[in-house]
Amino acid sequence: TIIPMSGFKNFSSLLLTLITISNFAVDVFGHAILTKPTSKNTANFSTPHTVTLGQYFSLASYGIIDKAFLDGDHGITPWNRPGEFDFWLAKTVVGTRQTLHPCGCNAGVDIRHCLGVHDIATGFGETNTGVSGLPAIPTTPPLWALGSIQETAWNAYANHAGGYIYMLCKKTTFDECRDTNFPDGVLAATESQTDAYLQCVWDCFESNTLEWATPATDSSQRVQYQDDECTYAETLPREKIGIDNRVWRYMPIPDTAQITNGNDGWCTWDSVLGFSNDLAQSKFIQSFGTSNVCDTGPDAHGPKNWHIIDKVQLPADLSTGEYLLSWRWDGYMADQMWTNCADVQIVQDAPAEEDEDNQSCPPVMPITPVPQPSATPPPAPTNNGPCSDILPLPGNWGANGLYDCDYYETRDSAYCGHSEIATNCCFCGGGNTAPTTPTQQPDPPTPTQPPSTQPAPVDAPPTSGGPCSDILPLPGNW
């Protein structure tokens, strides 16, 4: 949808128009929100599938930075160097100030529209839809015990891949940043005071970046269907080191054609470890296709029915009290990023029920194995000649020649677990191996005949262990 900019006196009028239009235009997508704990902009597990598109867009605009890129190049999106895009860049990158706040601002307009700064959900346990002046909506923050493992979750209406991180800031420090840097109040703040305030709050959060629960493969990440906490796919967490050696996690669901078009990442099913029940598997296939579909399922770009849930490790040496949890998502397939916050109460010892996840689920959740084609076992070592890959690879693995065995060999040996790669590619032990020509020997002389005067046949050149050539082009989308 193309909207003429003329006729809009300010950003607010434009935003209201966009929200109105989005109620009718199905191709206009909102962005992403923190859904566990309940975010300061009122979002939870039920929000994505119970609100209209316009309402979701409005909530998600609470924490968006619409133009976020590095080195002056729109193609170098935040996920290329996680965490490097900061509030200094946000206010200068497009010539119009954007306010990057750890808890988000209503459409990133200015500091007075940021959470907890002026009149938007400033109190602990208060939420707000992001509109200045509206009364706060109370919520009960969860109790998190020192040293415990806790669950967090977020949801994307429009998927831009990339990755995310969680951080903590004590509420008293958060408020002190405001009170110290705005002595005359937020409405009278100068640009230098605003910059000092933003530096203060970002320092607070980034000094308490949460670690992911370990071991990483022990059910520490899953994607949950809507608000059904018993219906989910367990996924393999993948991590990336960002600025100051902070550990981020990849969004486990790739954007539409992200991998198919040669970008960084993994096919959707490469990250799936299993399902909690048959309903989870059927819903997942409905959204993202069967296991032979890489990244072109119907909901790859719009996975609003799925929450990305992680387990994080709470430090044991924090002081107890009221905290804000910040979630930050750096986009990869778009030059955008999002932030949100939620209130949490950190205590010495939480009640038992606060430490248990999935209370409504049966004690034992059977995981249905992910259906995988049986891989062809690699052939036994032989003295055969050079190996050549069998190309093109079939179906989406080859993408009509776009991807070959070299592509998969340089990315991850785990691809050998797929029969299409194991059978066709030399690096997995497959491919075509030419048989070695047997060495010919001269006939031995006999007692009754003189030795042959004919020259002995020349031995065939040795071919064992020769160079491998890939079989190209790879088939289908691969």
Residue, then its C-alpha position, 0 to 999 in steps of 0.5 A: t500500500i502506497i500512502p502519499m505523505s502530503g496532507f499529514k501534519n505530523f507523524s501521529s496523524l500518519l500513524l493513526t491513518l496507517i492503523t486505520i488502513s491496516n484494519f482493511a488491508v491484509d498485506v499491511f503487517g505489524h511487527a513483534i511484541l514481548t509476550k512472556p512475562t506480560s509486557k508493559n504494552t499489555a501483550n501476552f500469549s493470547t494477544p496475537h490471535t485475539v486482536t485485530l491486525g490494526q490493534y497488533f500493529s499499534l501495540a508493536s509500534y510501541g517499540i519499533i525502530d523503522k530504519a536501523f542499519l550500519d555503515g550507511d548501508h540499508g543492506i547491513t541490517p542490525w543482525n549482521r553485527p548484533g547490538e551494535f546499532d545503538f541510540w546514537l545511530a537511531k537518532t541520526v541514521v535517516g536524518t530524522r530522530q528516532t528514539l531507541h529505548p530499551c523498553g520501547c517508545n510509541a513508534g520511536v517518536d521522542i522520549r516523552h512517549c517512551l515507557g516509564v519516562h513521562d506518563i506511560a506505565t511508569g509504575f511497577g505492575e502498570t501496563n499501557t497500550g503505548v498511548s500517552g495519557l491513557p490510564a494504566i492497566p494493572t498486572t501482577p509481575p511474576l516472582w523470579a528467584l535468584g539463580s533460577i531458570q525462567e521462561t521468556a517469550w515473544n511473537a512476530y506478526a511479520n518475520h524478519a529473522g535475525g535474533y534477540i537477547y534479554m536484559l535486566c535493569k533494577k527499577t530504582t536505577f531505571d527511575e534514577c536515570r530519569d530523575t537525574n538527567f531531567p531535573d526540569g522534567v521530561l517535557a523540558a528536556t534538552e537533546s543533551q539531557t535526553d542523550a545522557y538519559l538514554q546512555c544511562v538506561w542502556d548501560c543499566f540493562e546491558s550490564n545485566t544481560l541474561e545468559w541462556a539456560t544450559p545445556a542449550t539442547d535441554s528443552s531450552q527453546r521451543v515455539q508454542y502454538q497460540d496460548d496452548e502451553c502444551t502444544y509446541a515444537e521443541t527447537l535447537p537453539r542457535e547462538k551468535i556472539g554480538i557486541d561486547n561478547r554478549v550471546w544472542r539467539y537466532m530466530p528459529i523460524p527463517d523468513t520467507a525464502q531467506i535460505t532459498n535466496g542464499n542468505d544466512g540461516w537454516c531451513t525451518w525443519d533443521s531446527v526442529l527436535g520434536f513435537s509435544n503432540d500430534l496437534a503441534q505437528s499438524k499446526f506446524i506443518q500447516s504453518f511452515g510446510t512439511s519437512n522437505v519445505c525449507d523456508t517457503g511455508p505459508d506462514a514463514h513471513g507471518p508466524k503470528n500463531w507461534h511464540i518463541i519461548d526460551k529459558v534464561q538463567l537468572p544470576a544468583d548475585l543480584s540484589t532483590g527487588e523490582y526489575l524491568l526485563s528488556w527484550r531486543w530483536d535485531g532484524y536480518m531481512a529488514d533494516q528494523m529492530w524492536t524493544n519491549c519491557a516487562d516488570v518482574q519481581i526478583v526475590q530470594d526464594a520464589p513459591a514453588e509454583e513460580d518455578e514450574d513451567n507448563q502447569s496445565c500440561p501432563p507431567v510427562m510430555p511425549i515428543t513425537p520424533v520429527p519425520q525425517p527421510s532415512a539417510t542412506p548410510p555412507p558407503a564403506p571405504t574402498n580403493n575406488g577412484p575420484c568421487s563426484d557429487i551427484l548433481p543437481l540435488p533433488g527438490n528444494w535441496g538444489a533449487n534448480g542449481l542454486y545450491d550444491c554440495d559445496y554450499y552444504e559442506t561449508r555450512d554444517s556437516a549435520y546436513c549429512g543426516h538428510s538422505e538427499i545430501a548423504t546420497n549425492c554429496c562426496f563430503c558425506g560419503g555419497g556421490n559417484t566414485a569411479p572404480t579404479t582400473p586394475t593394474q595389468q601385469p605381464d604374463p609370466p614366462t614359461p619354461t618352454q618359451p622365452p620371455s615375451t619381447q612385447p612391452a608390458p602394459v603401462d600401469a593405470p595411474p593411481t586413482s585412490g583418494g583422488p580429488c572430489s568434484d561436486i555434482l552440479p547443478l543442485p536440484g529444485n530450490w536447493 
